[in-house]
Amino acid sequence: MAGNHKTYVYAGLAGETAPGRQVNSGLYRMAAGDGEWQSLTNGLPQDPTIRCVAVHPTDCSVVYAGTQDGPYRSNDHGDHWEKVNIADHGLPVWSILFHPRDPNVMYAGYENTEIFRSDDGGERWAQLPVSVRFPEITQRHGANPAKRVLNMSASTSSPDHLYGAVEVGGLIRSLDGGDTWQNTSHGFYLNDDLVDVHGVQCSRLTPGTVFSISRAGLFRSVDEGDHWAHMPLDPLNEKGQTYCRQIREVPGDPRSLWIAAGANFQSDIGALFHSDDGGASWMRVNIGFDLDSTLFGLAIDQRNPKNMFCASSNGQVFASNDGGEFWTDHRLPEGASQLYALACG
């Protein structure tokens, strides 16, 4: 903890929106160091399904949560919530991004590949014209029709260069702040593993380098997404792949990156990977606990990057206050599972 800054960690429960998938609900908060989880409900929709949480980069009292009823905002660390005034279509929100140089510019990623932008700190929003052609494999009979913008990232060196991870569809890119978009997932696909994209991270260490994670593992581009190469991780499933769910770069240390992963979407194997050379090589980290399911959450405190959290789908939450050397266990209350969102600040 730095100075008088108190770190909170937020954990959101949700589920897939495809028919027949399990859906849990709830938003929990814990002050780092006290070990007690509190359920947050004041102002949120009934039975909130929380698929993303974002803490304001310069004012940690401001927190956004993506729900089944659009985005909600709190100005008091989650004690009270209000619905963000956005003329959306009532679709679930899966991601929220703050511009890397101007936090008044925000992006909200929705189901059906919809993205909204605000230029005034979240007061007014406009829908961006996201019109892309997805690989044919994602359009086949039986494919998941929901193209969710699961995660977004922006380049710090070229902040108008934006990337969106679409499940299932591929990686989309804008080079003009979101005014136009294109799909950067090109190739011949035998199945949709490669374009079931879950996360994207622009490198601060090497401008033009972008990391993408998917059901099929980790990929890196060194030319802003024009071409991609597979990066090896320990294989965890019968396909020889690693199901990756979150990727984060450590604030202030662009050589250090982390990936939350597992064997499959639902599995009894969770894994945490770390790179200390800007993503050139990766090692699996033993956090000292048995992980009972795929890791779905990964959060690093912007103000004190030594404070880190990771979480499994089944509700295990682990905390480190020394940059990932040692971890402590802070499981969510009994019955709280299907964790989809983790944030701290």
LOLUM-600791 format. One line per 2 residues: their letters; for each residue x, y, z of C-alpha. Coordinates in steps of 0.001 Angstrom, whole numbers. Layout:
A) X/Y/Z; ...
***
This chain:
MA) 0/0/0; 1498/3354/-1031
GN) 988/6409/1174; -2632/6733/2271
HK) -3897/4805/-711; -6157/1928/272
TY) -6411/-854/-2261; -9706/-2601/-2932
VY) -10195/-5698/-5039; -13491/-6258/-6876
AG) -14764/-9653/-8016; -17741/-10032/-10350
LA) -19797/-13156/-11044; -21520/-13769/-14357
GE) -21675/-16430/-17047; -21980/-16930/-20763
TA) -24936/-15445/-22626; -25263/-18433/-24962
PG) -28392/-20516/-24260; -28013/-23230/-21662
RQ) -24865/-21845/-20015; -24659/-21360/-16250
VN) -25115/-17781/-15046; -24305/-16644/-11506
SG) -24561/-13101/-10206; -23053/-10741/-7683
LY) -20311/-8177/-7117; -17940/-8445/-4151
RM) -15334/-6102/-2694; -12461/-6682/-306
AA) -10046/-4160/1166; -6542/-5485/649
GD) -5236/-6795/3925; -8498/-7327/5803
GE) -9620/-10577/4140; -13353/-9845/4386
WQ) -15590/-9871/1307; -18572/-7519/1111
SL) -21456/-7916/-1335; -22129/-4707/-3307
TN) -25734/-4140/-4350; -26723/-503/-3765
GL) -27975/832/-7113; -26978/-2177/-9218
PQ) -29622/-4122/-11155; -31235/-7077/-9440
DP) -29014/-10169/-9619; -26233/-8279/-11408
TI) -24110/-10321/-13787; -20717/-8615/-13765
RC) -18475/-9406/-16741; -15998/-6560/-16282
VA) -14878/-4073/-13640; -12617/-1078/-14333
VH) -11079/1269/-11773; -10367/4826/-12913
PT) -6597/5175/-13509; -6228/8477/-11628
DC) -9172/8427/-9185; -9569/5010/-7588
SV) -12863/5995/-5935; -14457/5852/-9413
VY) -15288/2325/-10507; -17213/1047/-13549
AG) -18954/-2317/-13780; -20263/-3952/-16935
TQ) -23619/-5656/-16313; -26403/-7375/-18248
DG) -28098/-3952/-18298; -25217/-1825/-19533
PY) -22435/-103/-17568; -22831/1221/-14004
RS) -20598/3705/-12190; -19670/4269/-8552
ND) -17936/7371/-7189; -17264/5902/-3730
HG) -15346/2654/-4242; -18544/722/-4915
DH) -20708/1778/-1959; -23295/3292/-4309
WE) -23941/2751/-8025; -25787/4544/-10792
KV) -26568/3482/-14337; -24425/5198/-16947
NI) -26504/7254/-19363; -25784/5463/-22612
AD) -28233/4851/-25458; -27328/1202/-25937
HG) -29554/-1727/-26876; -29693/-3341/-23468
LP) -26908/-5778/-24338; -24342/-7087/-21838
VW) -21113/-5120/-21389; -17966/-7247/-21457
SI) -15137/-4693/-21366; -14292/-1112/-20415
LF) -11114/709/-21472; -9660/4058/-20433
HP) -7553/5912/-23013; -3881/5566/-21956
RD) -3207/9317/-22098; -6623/10849/-21394
PN) -8878/8947/-18949; -11802/11165/-19958
VM) -11872/9130/-23163; -13460/5755/-22501
YA) -14600/2755/-24504; -17265/182/-23602
GY) -17295/-3160/-25407; -20591/-5001/-25795
EN) -22059/-8173/-27130; -22625/-8325/-30909
TE) -19334/-6481/-31428; -20705/-3089/-30404
IF) -18351/-456/-28989; -19329/2906/-27509
RS) -16977/5824/-26835; -17174/8705/-24392
DD) -14968/11792/-24670; -16122/13481/-21458
GG) -15493/11059/-18638; -18491/8853/-19221
ER) -21234/11488/-19347; -22097/11205/-23046
WA) -21525/8227/-25319; -21646/7528/-29040
QL) -21702/4177/-30776; -18709/3531/-33009
PV) -19188/2112/-36517; -17723/-1346/-35941
SV) -18322/-3179/-39192; -15901/-6024/-39805
RF) -15885/-9293/-41710; -15211/-12279/-39486
PE) -13553/-15530/-40591; -16034/-17892/-42175
IT) -15435/-20540/-39528; -17174/-18366/-36942
QR) -20251/-18063/-39147; -20844/-21789/-39628
HG) -23973/-23556/-38401; -23695/-24101/-34661
AN) -21091/-21407/-34111; -21610/-19022/-31233
PA) -23611/-16122/-32712; -22564/-13666/-30003
KR) -19461/-11727/-30994; -18473/-10304/-27624
VL) -15806/-7597/-27231; -14207/-9368/-24290
NM) -11218/-7074/-23836; -9663/-3940/-25339
SA) -6205/-2372/-25320; -4635/816/-26665
ST) -1065/1589/-27625; 657/4129/-25374
SS) 3003/5205/-28169; 136/5554/-30681
PD) -2972/5935/-28498; -5353/6084/-31450
HL) -4359/2492/-32211; -6988/353/-30487
YG) -7499/-3396/-30368; -10513/-5461/-29410
AV) -10553/-9164/-28529; -13736/-10694/-29932
EV) -15136/-13991/-28660; -15673/-15751/-31062
GG) -14456/-13763/-34065; -10839/-12702/-33832
LI) -8942/-9516/-33129; -10233/-6198/-34450
RS) -8119/-3064/-34827; -8671/651/-35258
LD) -5911/3065/-36267; -8007/6214/-35840
GG) -9345/6130/-32302; -12280/3879/-33135
DT) -13758/5639/-36149; -13019/2687/-38435
WQ) -12193/-947/-37687; -10785/-3994/-39438
NT) -10309/-7648/-38518; -6631/-8544/-38199
SH) -7228/-12292/-37845; -6242/-13700/-41210
GF) -5497/-17233/-42286; -7021/-20632/-43019
YL) -9011/-21925/-40042; -9832/-25591/-39486
ND) -11713/-24672/-36307; -12456/-21562/-34304
DL) -9851/-22094/-31546; -7549/-19454/-33043
VD) -10235/-16788/-33312; -11846/-17449/-29930
VH) -9925/-14427/-28641; -10126/-13526/-24949
GV) -7593/-10756/-24418; -5193/-8306/-26011
QC) -2277/-6293/-24629; -240/-3605/-26389
SR) 3395/-3606/-25312; 4780/-467/-23699
LT) 8283/-1874/-24005; 8263/-2304/-27774
PG) 5908/-55/-29784; 4098/-2025/-32444
TV) 4198/-5273/-30475; 801/-6675/-29512
FS) -66/-9838/-27587; -3280/-11754/-28148
IS) -4608/-14641/-26054; -7253/-17155/-27025
RA) -8612/-20626/-26485; -5568/-21799/-28468
GL) -2940/-19989/-26377; -717/-16928/-26753
FR) 206/-15079/-29950; 2474/-12099/-30653
SV) 2590/-9569/-33450; 5523/-7215/-33975
DE) 3833/-5209/-36741; 731/-3821/-35014
GD) -1336/-6918/-35734; -658/-7467/-39424
HW) 1006/-10844/-38780; 982/-13196/-35791
AH) 3240/-15908/-34372; 2364/-18500/-31753
MP) 4244/-18186/-28444; 4819/-21447/-26518
LD) 3263/-21993/-23091; 3059/-25229/-21121
PL) 297/-27233/-22869; -2556/-28005/-20472
NE) -5179/-29899/-22465; -5608/-32839/-24820
KG) -5119/-30604/-27862; -1695/-29559/-26613
QT) -3034/-26051/-26051; -3364/-23623/-23161
YC) -6699/-21901/-22607; -5733/-18272/-21833
RQ) -8240/-15890/-20281; -6452/-12719/-19120
IR) -3191/-10943/-19946; -1798/-7962/-18048
EV) 1346/-5848/-18251; 2719/-4560/-14943
PG) 2337/-761/-14681; 5761/874/-14661
DP) 7524/-2353/-15654; 6746/-3213/-19288
RS) 9135/-6156/-19217; 6832/-7927/-16768
LW) 3638/-9574/-18063; 1227/-12102/-16546
IA) -1320/-14513/-18025; -4235/-16220/-16250
AG) -4953/-19584/-17869; -6140/-23160/-17531
AN) -6891/-26326/-19460; -10253/-25319/-20905
FQ) -13211/-23020/-20327; -14335/-25389/-17569
SD) -11532/-27437/-16047; -9907/-28421/-12768
IG) -6557/-27029/-13875; -5595/-23411/-13325
AL) -2283/-21840/-14268; -499/-18511/-13885
FH) 2276/-17595/-16322; 4882/-14821/-16034
SD) 7336/-13181/-18415; 10136/-10905/-17219
DG) 11560/-10175/-20657; 8716/-8357/-22368
GA) 6934/-11517/-23480; 9830/-13232/-25262
SW) 9694/-16196/-22860; 7241/-17452/-20252
MR) 7317/-19623/-17157; 4513/-21224/-15174
VN) 4362/-19853/-11630; 3737/-21987/-8564
IG) 1731/-19747/-6241; 1767/-22270/-3402
FD) -1887/-23314/-3639; -3831/-25909/-5599
LD) -5889/-24190/-8282; -9234/-25974/-8581
ST) -10349/-24402/-11874; -9209/-22243/-14771
LF) -7888/-18831/-13760; -10292/-16231/-15126
GL) -9168/-13087/-13300; -5944/-11095/-13105
AI) -5577/-7605/-11611; -2634/-5338/-10785
DQ) -2845/-2132/-8752; -1942/859/-10961
RN) -624/2889/-8002; 1245/88/-6293
PK) 2000/-2646/-8849; 3367/-4905/-6121
NM) -291/-5488/-5191; -1572/-8258/-7469
FC) -4577/-10566/-7519; -5589/-13609/-9513
AS) -8787/-15622/-9330; -10249/-18887/-10553
SN) -13637/-19471/-12084; -14734/-21373/-8968
GQ) -14156/-18384/-6688; -10613/-18822/-5447
VF) -8923/-15418/-5085; -5225/-15072/-4342
AS) -3372/-11896/-3346; 282/-10911/-3478
ND) 1787/-7712/-2083; 5297/-8333/-3369
GG) 4820/-8560/-7120; 3927/-12229/-7286
EF) 6610/-13840/-5103; 4270/-14951/-2310
WT) 488/-15346/-2315; -2321/-15572/224
DH) -5746/-17217/-193; -8965/-15163/-6
RL) -11699/-17365/-1434; -15051/-15723/-2153
PE) -18005/-16587/119; -19405/-20100/-203
GA) -21446/-20568/-3358; -19878/-17585/-5132
SQ) -18525/-19042/-8376; -18476/-18309/-12100
LY) -16039/-15438/-11512; -15688/-13392/-14696
AL) -14313/-10035/-13568; -11444/-9013/-11290
AC) -10070/-5501/-10752; -8227/-3593/-8078
G) -7308/-40/-7194
***
